[in-house]
Amino acid sequence: MMSAFKYISGDFNPLHNNSDFARAKNFNGLVVYGMLEASLYSCLTGEYLPGKNCLLHSVHSDFLNPVYIGDVLTVTGKISEKHDSVKQLIIKAVIKNQNGLKVSRAKIEAGVI
């Protein structure tokens, strides 16, 4: 996923591609691309909440802690607002790693088609 994202995005930042560089910057190894991590919010909305009838309007995500290669991530979300007049849901979502550490949070606006 990291390699594919590197070529899709054109982001060759050494923090994501050079272990020695990442460690020299006080990280435990290569840091997973934040936008790769945030793409899991697209999966959450497009596949599960609301699912196939979703049209993603916006995602505001905050990166709280680094994600490393090999981390196991869990994405959860909850509908916090529903606007029937414009067929829109506001979803509060979080991503946690295998240790339960919150690595990202997001506010997602999703249309329901």
DRENVEXVO-696949 format. One record per atom (N, C-alpha, C): residue number from 1; chain; x, y, z. Coordinates in nm, 4 decimals, decimal comma, always signed. Atoms other than C-alpha are relative to their C-alpha. Layout:
<nodes>
node i->NUM; ch->A; u->X; v->Y; w->Z;
...
</nodes>
This chain:
<nodes>
node i->1; ch->A; u->+0,0826; v->-0,1189; w->+0,0000;
node i->1; ch->A; u->+0,0000; v->+0,0000; w->+0,0000;
node i->1; ch->A; u->+0,0877; v->+0,1262; w->+0,0000;
node i->2; ch->A; u->-0,0897; v->-0,1161; w->-0,0051;
node i->2; ch->A; u->+0,2843; v->+0,2384; w->+0,0840;
node i->2; ch->A; u->+0,0621; v->+0,0273; w->-0,1361;
node i->3; ch->A; u->-0,0634; v->-0,0164; w->+0,1300;
node i->3; ch->A; u->+0,4567; v->+0,1767; w->-0,2482;
node i->3; ch->A; u->-0,0993; v->+0,0521; w->-0,1030;
node i->4; ch->A; u->+0,1014; v->-0,0454; w->+0,0948;
node i->4; ch->A; u->+0,1370; v->+0,2163; w->-0,4478;
node i->4; ch->A; u->-0,0361; v->+0,1455; w->+0,0263;
node i->5; ch->A; u->+0,0369; v->-0,1373; w->-0,0339;
node i->5; ch->A; u->+0,0460; v->+0,5351; w->-0,2611;
node i->5; ch->A; u->+0,1097; v->+0,0976; w->-0,0410;
node i->6; ch->A; u->-0,1127; v->-0,0860; w->+0,0375;
node i->6; ch->A; u->+0,3941; v->+0,6784; w->-0,3201;
node i->6; ch->A; u->-0,0098; v->+0,0378; w->-0,1478;
node i->7; ch->A; u->+0,0046; v->-0,0268; w->+0,1430;
node i->7; ch->A; u->+0,3519; v->+0,6466; w->-0,6957;
node i->7; ch->A; u->-0,1297; v->+0,0675; w->-0,0426;
node i->8; ch->A; u->+0,1274; v->-0,0656; w->+0,0327;
node i->8; ch->A; u->-0,0135; v->+0,7477; w->-0,7046;
node i->8; ch->A; u->+0,0058; v->+0,1475; w->+0,0379;
node i->9; ch->A; u->-0,0011; v->-0,1367; w->-0,0515;
node i->9; ch->A; u->+0,0472; v->+1,0610; w->-0,4958;
node i->9; ch->A; u->+0,1190; v->+0,0823; w->-0,0485;
node i->10; ch->A; u->-0,1221; v->-0,0711; w->+0,0355;
node i->10; ch->A; u->+0,3984; v->+1,1471; w->-0,6141;
node i->10; ch->A; u->+0,0761; v->+0,0513; w->+0,1213;
node i->11; ch->A; u->-0,0633; v->-0,0442; w->-0,1251;
node i->11; ch->A; u->+0,5010; v->+1,1952; w->-0,2492;
node i->11; ch->A; u->+0,1144; v->-0,0953; w->+0,0348;
node i->12; ch->A; u->-0,1188; v->+0,0812; w->-0,0259;
node i->12; ch->A; u->+0,8560; v->+1,0649; w->-0,2095;
node i->12; ch->A; u->+0,0745; v->+0,0479; w->+0,1246;
node i->13; ch->A; u->-0,0595; v->-0,0511; w->-0,1232;
node i->13; ch->A; u->+0,9203; v->+1,2305; w->+0,1292;
node i->13; ch->A; u->+0,0744; v->-0,1125; w->+0,0708;
node i->14; ch->A; u->-0,0788; v->+0,1066; w->-0,0627;
node i->14; ch->A; u->+1,1989; v->+1,0345; w->+0,3051;
node i->14; ch->A; u->-0,0570; v->-0,0496; w->+0,1330;
node i->15; ch->A; u->+0,0630; v->+0,0467; w->-0,1237;
node i->15; ch->A; u->+0,9933; v->+1,0157; w->+0,6257;
node i->15; ch->A; u->-0,0808; v->-0,1272; w->-0,0248;
node i->16; ch->A; u->+0,0817; v->+0,1157; w->+0,0376;
node i->16; ch->A; u->+0,7811; v->+0,7587; w->+0,4406;
node i->16; ch->A; u->+0,0789; v->-0,1059; w->-0,0776;
node i->17; ch->A; u->-0,0728; v->+0,0871; w->+0,0919;
node i->17; ch->A; u->+1,0566; v->+0,5977; w->+0,2345;
node i->17; ch->A; u->+0,1418; v->-0,0357; w->+0,0417;
node i->18; ch->A; u->-0,1376; v->+0,0248; w->-0,0421;
node i->18; ch->A; u->+1,3863; v->+0,5983; w->+0,4235;
node i->18; ch->A; u->+0,0020; v->-0,0209; w->+0,1513;
node i->19; ch->A; u->+0,0037; v->+0,0343; w->-0,1429;
node i->19; ch->A; u->+1,4015; v->+0,4177; w->+0,7600;
node i->19; ch->A; u->+0,1030; v->+0,0764; w->+0,0807;
node i->20; ch->A; u->-0,1046; v->-0,0724; w->-0,0720;
node i->20; ch->A; u->+1,7298; v->+0,5809; w->+0,8589;
node i->20; ch->A; u->-0,0392; v->+0,1460; w->+0,0223;
node i->21; ch->A; u->+0,0450; v->-0,1387; w->-0,0120;
node i->21; ch->A; u->+1,5894; v->+0,9271; w->+0,7918;
node i->21; ch->A; u->-0,1088; v->+0,0107; w->+0,1065;
node i->22; ch->A; u->+0,1110; v->-0,0043; w->-0,0963;
node i->22; ch->A; u->+1,2700; v->+0,8520; w->+0,9897;
node i->22; ch->A; u->+0,0512; v->-0,0175; w->+0,1426;
node i->23; ch->A; u->-0,0554; v->+0,0227; w->-0,1344;
node i->23; ch->A; u->+1,4672; v->+0,7182; w->+1,2861;
node i->23; ch->A; u->+0,0820; v->+0,1201; w->+0,0467;
node i->24; ch->A; u->-0,0779; v->-0,1186; w->-0,0348;
node i->24; ch->A; u->+1,6991; v->+1,0209; w->+1,2758;
node i->24; ch->A; u->-0,0908; v->+0,1155; w->+0,0431;
node i->25; ch->A; u->+0,0986; v->-0,1021; w->-0,0382;
node i->25; ch->A; u->+1,3842; v->+1,2322; w->+1,3154;
node i->25; ch->A; u->-0,0831; v->-0,0458; w->+0,1202;
node i->26; ch->A; u->+0,0610; v->+0,0512; w->-0,1234;
node i->26; ch->A; u->+1,2880; v->+1,0320; w->+1,6292;
node i->26; ch->A; u->-0,1317; v->-0,0750; w->-0,0195;
node i->27; ch->A; u->+0,1128; v->+0,0900; w->+0,0219;
node i->27; ch->A; u->+1,0268; v->+0,8043; w->+1,4721;
node i->27; ch->A; u->+0,0508; v->-0,1431; w->+0,0120;
node i->28; ch->A; u->-0,0374; v->+0,1405; w->-0,0192;
node i->28; ch->A; u->+1,0243; v->+0,4273; w->+1,5269;
node i->28; ch->A; u->+0,0271; v->-0,0736; w->-0,1302;
node i->29; ch->A; u->-0,0184; v->+0,0602; w->+0,1322;
node i->29; ch->A; u->+1,0540; v->+0,3582; w->+1,1544;
node i->29; ch->A; u->-0,0756; v->+0,0838; w->-0,1008;
node i->30; ch->A; u->+0,0744; v->-0,0713; w->+0,1035;
node i->30; ch->A; u->+0,8812; v->+0,4553; w->+0,8328;
node i->30; ch->A; u->-0,1383; v->+0,0376; w->+0,0510;
node i->31; ch->A; u->+0,1318; v->-0,0484; w->-0,0394;
node i->31; ch->A; u->+0,5715; v->+0,6643; w->+0,8968;
node i->31; ch->A; u->-0,0945; v->-0,0181; w->-0,1187;
node i->32; ch->A; u->+0,1009; v->+0,0192; w->+0,1045;
node i->32; ch->A; u->+0,2619; v->+0,5664; w->+0,6997;
node i->32; ch->A; u->-0,0531; v->+0,1370; w->-0,0431;
node i->33; ch->A; u->+0,0559; v->-0,1237; w->+0,0536;
node i->33; ch->A; u->+0,1325; v->+0,8435; w->+0,4735;
node i->33; ch->A; u->-0,1313; v->+0,0330; w->+0,0710;
node i->34; ch->A; u->+0,1236; v->-0,0419; w->-0,0655;
node i->34; ch->A; u->-0,1353; v->+1,0420; w->+0,6553;
node i->34; ch->A; u->-0,1209; v->-0,0143; w->-0,0902;
node i->35; ch->A; u->+0,1152; v->+0,0086; w->+0,0903;
node i->35; ch->A; u->-0,3553; v->+1,0535; w->+0,3486;
node i->35; ch->A; u->-0,0346; v->-0,1451; w->-0,0331;
node i->36; ch->A; u->+0,0303; v->+0,1425; w->+0,0150;
node i->36; ch->A; u->-0,3234; v->+0,6766; w->+0,3062;
node i->36; ch->A; u->-0,0846; v->-0,0455; w->+0,1185;
node i->37; ch->A; u->+0,0766; v->+0,0296; w->-0,1212;
node i->37; ch->A; u->-0,4434; v->+0,6418; w->+0,6642;
node i->37; ch->A; u->-0,1416; v->+0,0584; w->-0,0116;
node i->38; ch->A; u->+0,1299; v->-0,0666; w->+0,0100;
node i->38; ch->A; u->-0,7253; v->+0,8926; w->+0,6008;
node i->38; ch->A; u->-0,0893; v->-0,0632; w->-0,1060;
node i->39; ch->A; u->+0,0832; v->+0,0655; w->+0,1017;
node i->39; ch->A; u->-0,8391; v->+0,6938; w->+0,2970;
node i->39; ch->A; u->-0,0897; v->-0,1065; w->+0,0614;
node i->40; ch->A; u->+0,0857; v->+0,0968; w->-0,0682;
node i->40; ch->A; u->-0,9804; v->+0,4461; w->+0,5473;
node i->40; ch->A; u->-0,1351; v->+0,0610; w->+0,0353;
node i->41; ch->A; u->+0,1297; v->-0,0646; w->-0,0228;
node i->41; ch->A; u->-1,2515; v->+0,7040; w->+0,6165;
node i->41; ch->A; u->-0,0891; v->-0,0145; w->-0,1228;
node i->42; ch->A; u->+0,0767; v->+0,0241; w->+0,1217;
node i->42; ch->A; u->-1,3586; v->+0,6647; w->+0,2548;
node i->42; ch->A; u->-0,0588; v->-0,1400; w->+0,0011;
node i->43; ch->A; u->+0,0497; v->+0,1378; w->-0,0106;
node i->43; ch->A; u->-1,3874; v->+0,2908; w->+0,3097;
node i->43; ch->A; u->-0,1143; v->-0,0085; w->+0,1009;
node i->44; ch->A; u->+0,1049; v->+0,0013; w->-0,1027;
node i->44; ch->A; u->-1,5903; v->+0,3463; w->+0,6280;
node i->44; ch->A; u->-0,1329; v->+0,0480; w->-0,0572;
node i->45; ch->A; u->+0,1252; v->-0,0575; w->+0,0487;
node i->45; ch->A; u->-1,8449; v->+0,5662; w->+0,4530;
node i->45; ch->A; u->-0,0521; v->-0,0694; w->-0,1255;
node i->46; ch->A; u->+0,0433; v->+0,0594; w->+0,1263;
node i->46; ch->A; u->-1,8516; v->+0,4022; w->+0,1110;
node i->46; ch->A; u->-0,0446; v->-0,1445; w->+0,0111;
node i->47; ch->A; u->+0,0343; v->+0,1413; w->-0,0159;
node i->47; ch->A; u->-1,8816; v->+0,0477; w->+0,2390;
node i->47; ch->A; u->-0,0953; v->-0,0277; w->+0,1160;
node i->48; ch->A; u->+0,0723; v->+0,0352; w->-0,1228;
node i->48; ch->A; u->-2,0454; v->+0,0679; w->+0,5815;
node i->48; ch->A; u->-0,0971; v->+0,1060; w->+0,0503;
node i->49; ch->A; u->+0,0786; v->-0,1015; w->-0,0688;
node i->49; ch->A; u->-2,1806; v->+0,3990; w->+0,7056;
node i->49; ch->A; u->-0,0053; v->+0,1275; w->-0,0808;
node i->50; ch->A; u->+0,1235; v->+0,0718; w->+0,0244;
node i->50; ch->A; u->-2,3992; v->+0,4784; w->+0,5113;
node i->50; ch->A; u->+0,0107; v->-0,1158; w->-0,0988;
node i->51; ch->A; u->-0,0152; v->+0,1132; w->+0,0921;
node i->51; ch->A; u->-2,2612; v->+0,2366; w->+0,2487;
node i->51; ch->A; u->-0,0157; v->+0,0408; w->-0,1448;
node i->52; ch->A; u->+0,0036; v->-0,0177; w->+0,1457;
node i->52; ch->A; u->-2,3382; v->+0,2060; w->-0,1205;
node i->52; ch->A; u->-0,0732; v->+0,1258; w->-0,0460;
node i->53; ch->A; u->+0,0731; v->-0,1213; w->+0,0369;
node i->53; ch->A; u->-2,5665; v->+0,5114; w->-0,1178;
node i->53; ch->A; u->+0,0726; v->+0,1280; w->+0,0437;
node i->54; ch->A; u->-0,0783; v->-0,1134; w->-0,0503;
node i->54; ch->A; u->-2,2884; v->+0,7406; w->+0,0068;
node i->54; ch->A; u->+0,0646; v->+0,0784; w->-0,1139;
node i->55; ch->A; u->-0,0782; v->-0,0894; w->+0,0837;
node i->55; ch->A; u->-2,1500; v->+1,0404; w->-0,1766;
node i->55; ch->A; u->+0,0778; v->+0,0885; w->+0,0962;
node i->56; ch->A; u->-0,0841; v->-0,0709; w->-0,0957;
node i->56; ch->A; u->-1,8590; v->+1,1783; w->+0,0246;
node i->56; ch->A; u->+0,0070; v->+0,1480; w->-0,0353;
node i->57; ch->A; u->-0,0058; v->-0,1446; w->+0,0215;
node i->57; ch->A; u->-1,8818; v->+1,5563; w->+0,0621;
node i->57; ch->A; u->+0,1297; v->+0,0594; w->+0,0533;
node i->58; ch->A; u->-0,1249; v->-0,0521; w->-0,0550;
node i->58; ch->A; u->-1,5894; v->+1,6287; w->+0,2926;
node i->58; ch->A; u->+0,0481; v->-0,0876; w->+0,1147;
node i->59; ch->A; u->-0,0631; v->+0,0673; w->-0,1135;
node i->59; ch->A; u->-1,3480; v->+1,4809; w->+0,5426;
node i->59; ch->A; u->+0,0984; v->+0,0982; w->+0,0604;
node i->60; ch->A; u->-0,0984; v->-0,0797; w->-0,0732;
node i->60; ch->A; u->-1,1722; v->+1,6897; w->+0,8031;
node i->60; ch->A; u->+0,0654; v->-0,0951; w->+0,0978;
node i->61; ch->A; u->-0,0668; v->+0,0968; w->-0,0877;
node i->61; ch->A; u->-0,9140; v->+1,4681; w->+0,9666;
node i->61; ch->A; u->+0,1183; v->+0,0650; w->+0,0709;
node i->62; ch->A; u->-0,1145; v->-0,0416; w->-0,0805;
node i->62; ch->A; u->-0,6603; v->+1,5305; w->+1,2399;
node i->62; ch->A; u->+0,0863; v->-0,1230; w->+0,0228;
node i->63; ch->A; u->-0,0947; v->+0,1088; w->-0,0220;
node i->63; ch->A; u->-0,3498; v->+1,3124; w->+1,2620;
node i->63; ch->A; u->+0,0601; v->+0,0194; w->+0,1388;
node i->64; ch->A; u->-0,0344; v->-0,0175; w->-0,1407;
node i->64; ch->A; u->-0,2865; v->+1,2594; w->+1,6317;
node i->64; ch->A; u->+0,1293; v->-0,0692; w->+0,0406;
node i->65; ch->A; u->-0,1202; v->+0,0784; w->-0,0289;
node i->65; ch->A; u->-0,0095; v->+0,9981; w->+1,6411;
node i->65; ch->A; u->+0,0449; v->-0,0694; w->-0,1279;
node i->66; ch->A; u->-0,0469; v->+0,0660; w->+0,1225;
node i->66; ch->A; u->+0,2112; v->+0,8363; w->+1,3779;
node i->66; ch->A; u->-0,0484; v->-0,1436; w->-0,0101;
node i->67; ch->A; u->+0,0325; v->+0,1393; w->+0,0308;
node i->67; ch->A; u->+0,1135; v->+0,5106; w->+1,2138;
node i->67; ch->A; u->+0,1230; v->-0,0586; w->-0,0663;
node i->68; ch->A; u->-0,1184; v->+0,0672; w->+0,0534;
node i->68; ch->A; u->+0,3894; v->+0,2630; w->+1,1354;
node i->68; ch->A; u->-0,0405; v->-0,1239; w->-0,0795;
node i->69; ch->A; u->+0,0226; v->+0,1214; w->+0,0775;
node i->69; ch->A; u->+0,4113; v->-0,0205; w->+0,8860;
node i->69; ch->A; u->-0,0144; v->-0,1160; w->+0,0977;
node i->70; ch->A; u->+0,0273; v->+0,1130; w->-0,0881;
node i->70; ch->A; u->+0,2675; v->-0,3297; w->+1,0522;
node i->70; ch->A; u->-0,1054; v->+0,0291; w->+0,1046;
node i->71; ch->A; u->+0,1071; v->-0,0322; w->-0,0939;
node i->71; ch->A; u->+0,0226; v->-0,1409; w->+1,2730;
node i->71; ch->A; u->-0,1320; v->-0,0578; w->-0,0514;
node i->72; ch->A; u->+0,1341; v->+0,0481; w->+0,0323;
node i->72; ch->A; u->-0,3265; v->-0,2886; w->+1,2812;
node i->72; ch->A; u->-0,0966; v->+0,1106; w->+0,0416;
node i->73; ch->A; u->+0,0871; v->-0,1142; w->-0,0244;
node i->73; ch->A; u->-0,5847; v->-0,0122; w->+1,2509;
node i->73; ch->A; u->-0,1464; v->-0,0412; w->+0,0019;
node i->74; ch->A; u->+0,1441; v->+0,0202; w->-0,0092;
node i->74; ch->A; u->-0,9492; v->-0,0098; w->+1,3505;
node i->74; ch->A; u->-0,0676; v->+0,1344; w->-0,0198;
node i->75; ch->A; u->+0,0727; v->-0,1226; w->+0,0308;
node i->75; ch->A; u->-1,1855; v->+0,2497; w->+1,2081;
node i->75; ch->A; u->-0,1421; v->-0,0150; w->+0,0532;
node i->76; ch->A; u->+0,1380; v->+0,0006; w->-0,0491;
node i->76; ch->A; u->-1,5099; v->+0,3337; w->+1,3865;
node i->76; ch->A; u->-0,0619; v->+0,1353; w->-0,0271;
node i->77; ch->A; u->+0,0701; v->-0,1252; w->+0,0239;
node i->77; ch->A; u->-1,7730; v->+0,5940; w->+1,3217;
node i->77; ch->A; u->-0,1396; v->-0,0040; w->+0,0575;
node i->78; ch->A; u->+0,1338; v->-0,0145; w->-0,0561;
node i->78; ch->A; u->-2,0975; v->+0,7238; w->+1,4607;
node i->78; ch->A; u->-0,0661; v->+0,1206; w->-0,0654;
node i->79; ch->A; u->+0,0744; v->-0,1121; w->+0,0566;
node i->79; ch->A; u->-2,3616; v->+0,9400; w->+1,2990;
node i->79; ch->A; u->-0,0311; v->+0,0973; w->+0,1135;
node i->80; ch->A; u->+0,0243; v->-0,0999; w->-0,1039;
node i->80; ch->A; u->-2,3698; v->+1,2613; w->+1,5023;
node i->80; ch->A; u->-0,1123; v->+0,0965; w->-0,0374;
node i->81; ch->A; u->+0,1086; v->-0,0868; w->+0,0472;
node i->81; ch->A; u->-2,6152; v->+1,4574; w->+1,2867;
node i->81; ch->A; u->-0,0597; v->-0,0607; w->-0,1263;
node i->82; ch->A; u->+0,0687; v->+0,0445; w->+0,1212;
node i->82; ch->A; u->-2,8729; v->+1,3779; w->+1,0208;
node i->82; ch->A; u->-0,0842; v->+0,1163; w->-0,0499;
node i->83; ch->A; u->+0,0718; v->-0,1125; w->+0,0595;
node i->83; ch->A; u->-3,0082; v->+1,6444; w->+0,7851;
node i->83; ch->A; u->-0,0819; v->-0,0532; w->-0,1183;
node i->84; ch->A; u->+0,0858; v->+0,0593; w->+0,1026;
node i->84; ch->A; u->-3,3003; v->+1,4942; w->+0,5931;
node i->84; ch->A; u->-0,0265; v->+0,0943; w->-0,1167;
node i->85; ch->A; u->+0,0349; v->-0,0957; w->+0,1054;
node i->85; ch->A; u->-3,3733; v->+1,8143; w->+0,3986;
node i->85; ch->A; u->+0,1041; v->+0,0049; w->-0,1113;
node i->86; ch->A; u->-0,1053; v->-0,0003; w->+0,1010;
node i->86; ch->A; u->-3,0367; v->+1,7930; w->+0,2201;
node i->86; ch->A; u->+0,0642; v->-0,1381; w->-0,0166;
node i->87; ch->A; u->-0,0466; v->+0,1390; w->+0,0090;
node i->87; ch->A; u->-2,9878; v->+1,4150; w->+0,2566;
node i->87; ch->A; u->+0,1486; v->-0,0110; w->+0,0355;
node i->88; ch->A; u->-0,1396; v->+0,0001; w->-0,0428;
node i->88; ch->A; u->-2,6669; v->+1,4522; w->+0,4539;
node i->88; ch->A; u->+0,0137; v->-0,0534; w->+0,1424;
node i->89; ch->A; u->-0,0367; v->+0,0494; w->-0,1321;
node i->89; ch->A; u->-2,5082; v->+1,2750; w->+0,7491;
node i->89; ch->A; u->+0,1321; v->+0,0629; w->+0,0412;
node i->90; ch->A; u->-0,1275; v->-0,0411; w->-0,0579;
node i->90; ch->A; u->-2,2355; v->+1,4092; w->+0,9763;
node i->90; ch->A; u->+0,0458; v->-0,1180; w->+0,0847;
node i->91; ch->A; u->-0,0537; v->+0,1191; w->-0,0673;
node i->91; ch->A; u->-2,0182; v->+1,1239; w->+1,1009;
node i->91; ch->A; u->+0,1268; v->+0,0398; w->+0,0739;
node i->92; ch->A; u->-0,1227; v->-0,0166; w->-0,0791;
node i->92; ch->A; u->-1,7623; v->+1,1442; w->+1,3795;
node i->92; ch->A; u->+0,0704; v->-0,1354; w->-0,0035;
node i->93; ch->A; u->-0,0720; v->+0,1261; w->+0,0174;
node i->93; ch->A; u->-1,4947; v->+0,8816; w->+1,3200;
node i->93; ch->A; u->+0,1374; v->+0,0085; w->+0,0653;
node i->94; ch->A; u->-0,1352; v->+0,0083; w->-0,0553;
node i->94; ch->A; u->-1,1704; v->+0,7666; w->+1,4776;
node i->94; ch->A; u->+0,0698; v->-0,1229; w->-0,0566;
node i->95; ch->A; u->-0,0834; v->+0,1151; w->+0,0344;
node i->95; ch->A; u->-0,8855; v->+0,5362; w->+1,3839;
node i->95; ch->A; u->+0,0909; v->-0,0235; w->+0,1190;
node i->96; ch->A; u->-0,0875; v->+0,0392; w->-0,1104;
node i->96; ch->A; u->-0,7050; v->+0,3482; w->+1,6601;
node i->96; ch->A; u->+0,0927; v->-0,1101; w->-0,0477;
node i->97; ch->A; u->-0,0932; v->+0,1079; w->+0,0326;
node i->97; ch->A; u->-0,4012; v->+0,1242; w->+1,6411;
node i->97; ch->A; u->-0,0246; v->-0,1200; w->+0,0906;
node i->98; ch->A; u->+0,0161; v->+0,1259; w->-0,0724;
node i->98; ch->A; u->-0,3592; v->-0,2231; w->+1,7892;
node i->98; ch->A; u->+0,0122; v->+0,0157; w->+0,1514;
node i->99; ch->A; u->-0,0138; v->-0,0255; w->-0,1440;
node i->99; ch->A; u->-0,2771; v->-0,0710; w->+2,1301;
node i->99; ch->A; u->-0,1128; v->+0,0863; w->+0,0544;
node i->100; ch->A; u->+0,1105; v->-0,0854; w->-0,0407;
node i->100; ch->A; u->-0,5978; v->+0,1313; w->+2,1402;
node i->100; ch->A; u->+0,0325; v->+0,1478; w->-0,0035;
node i->101; ch->A; u->-0,0412; v->-0,1402; w->+0,0100;
node i->101; ch->A; u->-0,4068; v->+0,4538; w->+2,0749;
node i->101; ch->A; u->-0,0714; v->+0,0655; w->-0,1177;
node i->102; ch->A; u->+0,0686; v->-0,0725; w->+0,1059;
node i->102; ch->A; u->-0,6125; v->+0,7048; w->+1,8762;
node i->102; ch->A; u->+0,1058; v->+0,0672; w->-0,0876;
node i->103; ch->A; u->-0,0987; v->-0,0569; w->+0,0917;
node i->103; ch->A; u->-0,4044; v->+0,7916; w->+1,5697;
node i->103; ch->A; u->-0,0598; v->+0,1079; w->-0,0898;
node i->104; ch->A; u->+0,0663; v->-0,0984; w->+0,0849;
node i->104; ch->A; u->-0,6635; v->+0,9990; w->+1,3828;
node i->104; ch->A; u->-0,1447; v->+0,0127; w->+0,0431;
node i->105; ch->A; u->+0,1446; v->-0,0211; w->-0,0185;
node i->105; ch->A; u->-1,0061; v->+1,1525; w->+1,4198;
node i->105; ch->A; u->-0,0488; v->+0,0825; w->-0,1181;
node i->106; ch->A; u->+0,0528; v->-0,0722; w->+0,1169;
node i->106; ch->A; u->-1,2367; v->+1,2956; w->+1,1563;
node i->106; ch->A; u->-0,1454; v->+0,0381; w->+0,0198;
node i->107; ch->A; u->+0,1391; v->-0,0383; w->+0,0178;
node i->107; ch->A; u->-1,5557; v->+1,4806; w->+1,0932;
node i->107; ch->A; u->-0,0280; v->-0,0177; w->-0,1490;
node i->108; ch->A; u->+0,0293; v->+0,0359; w->+0,1386;
node i->108; ch->A; u->-1,7111; v->+1,3451; w->+0,7763;
node i->108; ch->A; u->-0,1416; v->+0,0486; w->-0,0351;
node i->109; ch->A; u->+0,1307; v->-0,0372; w->+0,0528;
node i->109; ch->A; u->-1,9955; v->+1,4973; w->+0,5748;
node i->109; ch->A; u->-0,0258; v->-0,0900; w->-0,1196;
node i->110; ch->A; u->+0,0312; v->+0,0965; w->+0,1054;
node i->110; ch->A; u->-2,1626; v->+1,2363; w->+0,3590;
node i->110; ch->A; u->-0,1425; v->+0,0192; w->-0,0473;
node i->111; ch->A; u->+0,1330; v->-0,0055; w->+0,0583;
node i->111; ch->A; u->-2,4517; v->+1,2718; w->+0,1223;
node i->111; ch->A; u->-0,0556; v->-0,1402; w->-0,0156;
node i->112; ch->A; u->+0,0666; v->+0,1285; w->+0,0200;
node i->112; ch->A; u->-2,7044; v->+0,9926; w->+0,0918;
node i->112; ch->A; u->-0,0804; v->+0,0123; w->-0,1292;
node i->113; ch->A; u->+0,0646; v->-0,0103; w->+0,1319;
node i->113; ch->A; u->-2,8107; v->+0,9378; w->-0,2699;
node i->113; ch->A; u->-0,1038; v->-0,1083; w->-0,0195;
</nodes>
